[in-house]
Amino acid sequence: MQFTPALLERLDGSFHHLKTPLVDAPAAQRDPAVISTVSKMLADIQGRGLDAVLDYARTLDRYEGGDIELSSAQIASSGDRLAPDLRAAIELGSERTKAFAAEQRGRLHDFETELVPGLTTGVRYVPVSRVGAYLPAGRFPLTASAFMTVGVAKAAGVPTVIACTPPQPDGGANDAVVYAAHLSGVDRVFVLGGVQALAAMAYGLLGDLPVDMLVGAGNAFVAEAKRQLFGTVAIDLLAGPSEVAVLSDDSADPEIVAADLLGQAEHGPNSPAALVTTSEEHGRAVIAAVERQLETLATEPIAGPAWRDFGTVTVAADRETAVALMDDLAPEHLEVITIDDGWYHDNLRNYGSIFLGPWSTVAYSDKGMAGTNHVLPTAGGAKHSAGLSVSRFVKPLTYQRISREATPDLAEAVQTISDSEGMAAHSATATMRLATYAQE
């Protein structure tokens, strides 16, 4: 999440930086060692199948034998082992994410229209058949990921959704992650992590057909595996380190802004956090608040380096410049806390998801309480792509139906174009129909 030099040159004189990144490089780059390792693993798994998967599980996941699939009883009982307040919170997040996804699906309507007499066209929204979801459970178990992947796929109508989640130190699955998947409607759950999990789902090594689509976040190896498996299967998106940006003015509370910046910086030491503000005084107050909060933050060893190495604070001369700067960053998560949130909402174009007003925070979506999806584009991807939603799990399949009466109009034009291109077979498909039409 960096400003492009061309934009900075164009806006020169209308902004200045109060804090720049200590590391002069993108927060995430493709590591040649990771690329090579993933390539070798995928080739090995494709060649040796499940034996290779289990070998990697032994080496990387401490697998000691036995069934890697959870039984339906184990999945269903996962919530019984949770604290009541955690169980209730997971149930609430699942309910809200399902409700939002259902609203989205309800607005994707099949349609049919007659463009001209005798030429009928239409669209049917058909869900993909099988989805594989990766549910992270490493340094921080991302409990709500199942809501966003498994649950949204089911809301889209996907018949089969399987999930893989890495084992905990005791060799079992994280109960909170499994319970979230259970509430989301998962069909099967495997205690399997990393590249081997994605490959097993993509290559159909888990007692089912290969999945059609892989979804879910993960570490650099998981992201690289998705990149290399794209084409064999569809993927949701290629996400890098989590990002947050705040666009605020002097009406915003610096302590709240600082807390929200750190709230995403704690995802990892390379998670960028950016502030764009129209007030230098406010920007300096936020910097001071961040440093003050880091002194007592339990995750300072993660959030501190992220802020130091990748945090930015930029002062814009006016709101138009602020929008231009923020659209150039195209952040994964964007918070707007100003006296004119509506204007910014109307004019901002590039972000994964936007959080409007002082009462909104990214964490509400991260944990599933806002209902919206937290699987979002990073590294500038929001300039051209949106986050995961039910629309990603359905295929808008077009169809056409032509009547005899509409044939001359279509066939004569197709013949003309095909003849000009030298495509004789295309032309024949039209001229044969014209001949049949003339004989009848």
N, C-alpha and C positions, 0 to 999 in steps of 0.2 A: 504494500500500500504506500506508493510514493507518487509525488507530483511528477508530471512529465516535463522535461526541460522546455519543450515548445510552448506549453501553456504558461510556465513561469516567465518565459521571455515575453510573451504577449501581454501578460499582466504586470510586467515590471513597473514598480513605482506605486502599485495599488495594494501592496501587502508587504509584510515583513515577518520574519520568524523570531519567536521568543525561545524556542527549543527545537533543535534538529536532531536526527538520529546520530548516535555515536558510531554506529556501524553503517558504513557507506555501501550498502548492498541491500537487495530485497530481503524480506524476512524469511523467504523460503526459496531455495534453488534446488534443482534436481542434482542430487549428489551422484557422481559417476559410480561410486562404490555401491550405493543403494540400487541404482539401475542394473548394474552387473549382477548383484546378488539376486534380485527379483527375477531377472531373465533366466538365470541358471535354475532357480527353484521351479519356475513355471515349466521349463523344458523337462526337468526331471519328473515333475508331477504328471505332466501330460504323457510322458513315456512309461512311468511305472505305476501310475494310478494311486489307489488308496494306500498301497504299501509306502509310497513316498510321503504321502500326507501324514501317515502315522509316524514315520521316521522323523519328520520335522517337528511333529507334536512332541515326541520324546525329547528332542534336543532343545526346542524353544519354549514349550509349554509345560515341561515336566510331566508329560503323559506317562503313566505307568501301566498301561493296559486297561482292558475293559471297554465297555460301551461308551462311545463319545456322544451318543444321543441321549437326551433326557427323556424319560417316559412321560406320558401324558399326566400321570399322577404327580410326578415330580414338578412338572410345570404348573399344574393347578394348585399345588400346595405351597408354592414359593411364597405367596403372600402371608401364609400362616407364620412364617419365621421372621416377619418384619415387625418393628415397633408399630403400634396402632396409628400414631400420628404420621409416620412415613407411609404406611399403607394407604391412609386416607388421602394424603397429598398425591400419591401416584394415581389413585383412582380419579381424583379431580382433574389432574393433567390429562389423563387418557380420555375422559369424558369431553373435555373442552376441545382437544385436538380433533377427536372424531367429529364433533359438532361442526367445527369450522370446515373440515374436509368434506363433510356431507353437504354443506352449503355450496362449496365450490363445485362438487360433482353435480349438484342439482341444476347448475347453470350451464353445464355442457350438454346441449340438446342436439339429438339427431335432427336433421332437417332434410327436406326435399323441395326442390323448386323447379319449375318449368321455365328455363331461360328464354326459349322461344317455343312456339307450338311444335310439339313432337320431340323436343330435346329436354329430357328430364335428368337432373343431376341431384346429388345429395351426399350427405355425410352420415356415417354411423360411427359412434364412439365405442370402440371395442377394447376392453382391458387386455393387457398382456397376460400370458397364461401362468408364468412362474417367475417369482421374484426372490432373490436372495438378499437378506439384510445382514450387514455386519454391525454388531452392537458392541461398541468399545467398553472396556472395563479395566483399563490400565491404571495409571496414576490417579485419575478421577473417573469412576464409573459414570458414564453419561446416561443416567436412568431414563431420561425423556427421549433418547434417540429412537427407542422402539415406537413411541407415539408417532414420530415424524416419518418413519420408514414403513414399519409393519402396518401400523394403524391406518396411515394414509393410503397405502396400497390396497388394503382391504376395503376402505371407503370407496376406492375407485372401481372395485369389483374384481380384483385379482383373485382367481380361485385358490392358488397355492402360494404361500409365503413361508419360506424357511429362514431360519436365522442361525448365525454362528456368533458366539461370544467367547472371549478368551477365559481360561480357567483362572481362578484365584489361587493364592499360595497353597491352600488346602487341596487343590485339584478340582474343586467343584465350581459351579457357576455362581455369579453374584445374584442373590435372591431378588434384590430390588430390580435389577435389569430383566431377569426372567419374568417377574410378576408384571412388569410394564409390557413385556412382549405378550404375555398371556392375555392381559386385558385388551391388547391391541388386536387379538385374533390370530396370533401366529399358529401355523400348522405343525411345525417341527422345530426343535431347538437342539443345536449341537454345541458341545463345549470344545471349541476349537478356535484358535486365534490366528491372526496374521495372514501372510501370503497364502499359507496352506489352506486356510478357511475359504478365501475367495476362490482359489483354484478349484477346490473340491466342489463348490457350488457351481462354478462356471462349467466345469468339465463333467458334471453329473456323476460324482463319485460317492454320493451320500444316499444311495438307495433310491434315487429319484432321477428323473430326466434332468439334463442341464437347465439351469435357470435362464430366463431370457434377459434378465436385468439384474445388476448388482447395485445396491444402494448402501449408504452409511459412511460415516467418517472413520478415520483411523490415523495411525502414525505415518511416517514417510514411506515405510515399506508397503503399507496398505494402499496409500495413495498411488504409489508407483505400480502396484499390481493392478489396480483398477485401470490405470492408463494403458498398461500393456495388454490387458484383457479386453479393452474397448474394441469392438469389431466382432470379437467372439460373442460378446454380450453387449447390451446397452448398459450405460452407467448413469447415475444421477448427475454428478458433476465432479470435477477435479478440485477438491478443496484443499487449501493450504492452511497455515496457522490461523486461528480465529482472529478476527479484526473488529475493532470498534472505532467509530468516529463520533464526535459530538460537535454540533454546530450550536453555539450559545452566544448570548449577549450579556450585558451587565444586569439583566433582570434575573439571571440564573444564579442559584446558590453554588458557589465554588466548591463547597464540600460535597454536594450531591454530584456535580460534574466529575470531581476527582474520584469519588467512589465508583461511579459508572465506568470510568476509564480503567480503573484497576480491576473492576469486575470481569473484564474480558482479558486483561493482561495476565491474569493468573492462570489462563488456559495453558500457557507455555512461555518459556523464556524468549521465544521469537514471535510472540503475538503482538502486532502493532496496535498502538492506541494513538489517535490523533484528535486534536482539538482545533477547530477553526472558529474564531470569534471576531466580532466587530469591535471589541473593547480590549485595549491593551491592559488596562487595570484588572479586568476580569481574568485575562489570560495569565497574568502574573500571580493572581490570587489562586488560580487552579493549580499552577505549578507548585506553589507553596503548600497547598492542601494535599496534593499527591505525596510530596516528600514527608509531610507530617503523618499521613495515614500509613505510609509504608513502615514507619517506625514501630508500629504495633500490629501490623498485618501478619497473620500466621503464615500466609503464603508469600511473604516478602522474598524468599529465595527464588521464587518463580516470577512474580509480578515486578519485582525490583529491576532485575536485568532486562525484562521486556520493555519497561518504561525507559530505562537508561539507554538501551541500545536502539530501540525502534520507536520510541514516543516522539511526537511532534506537537508543537503549539504554534499556530500561525494566526496573525492578526490581519484581517481584511479591512480595507478602507470603507467598504459599504456592503450592503447585503447582496448586491449583484455579483461583486467579486467573491464573496463568501460562497455563493452558489456555484460559480465557475470553478473555484478551488475544490469544493466538495465533490462536484460531478467528476472532476478529474481523478480524485482519489477512488471514487466508486467503491465505497466500503461495504463490507459484508453486513455490518450492523450500523445504522445511523440514528443517533438521537438528536432531536431538535428541541432546544429549550430556549425560547425567545419570547419577546412580546408580540411577535407576529408569526406564530407557527403556521397558520393557514397559508400565508403568502409563500413561505418556504416549501410547504408541502405541494403547492401548486406549481412551483418552479424547479424543484429538484427532480432529476431524472435517473440518476445512476446510483443505485444502492440495492443490497439484497433484501432488507426489510427496514422499515422506518418506524421510529418510536417517537411519538409527538407529545410534547409537554412535560412538565416537571414530575408528573405522577407516573410516567412510563419509564420502564427500564428494560434493557436487553434481557436481564435474567428472567423476567416474567415469560418471555418466549422460550428462552433456553430450557426452562424447566417444564414447559408445556402448559402453563397457566393461561397464557394469552390465546392459545388455540392455533396460532400461526406456526409455520414450519421454520425450524432453525437450521435446516440443511440448505445453505446459501452459498452463492458464488463468492470467491475471495480473489485476491491478487488482480483486481481490476476487472474480473469477469462480469461484474454487474453492469458494465458498459454494453454488454451484448446478451446477457443471459439472466434469467430469473431463478429463484430458488425452487426447491422440490415442492411439488403439489400434486393433486390428483390428476391434473392434466398430463403429467409426465408418465403416468402409468396407463394411460389410454391412448389408443391409436385412432386418429380421425381418418377413417377409411372412406374414400370417395367412391362414388359409383355413377354410372350414366346409363341411361336407357333411351334408345333412339327409335322413333317410329318410322314407318315406311314413308309417310308424308314429309318428314323432315330430311330425307335422304338427299335429294338433289342439291339443296343449299349447302349441306356439309360436304358431300362427296366432290362436288365440282371445285370447291375451294381447296380441299385437300389434294385433289389431282393437280391443280395448278401449282401449288407450293411444292409438292413432291417432284413433279416434272422439272421444276426450276432447280431443284437440288440434285437431280439425277438419281433419285431413289425410286427405282422402277417398281419394286415390290410394294412400297407404301402406296404408290399411285394405283397399283392393281387392286388393292383392297377397296379402294374407292370406286374405280371404274367398273369392277365386277358388280358392285351393288347398283351402280347407275344402269348397267345393262339389264340386270334383273328387274329393276324398277320400270324400265321402259317396256319390258316384255309383258309385265302383268297388267 
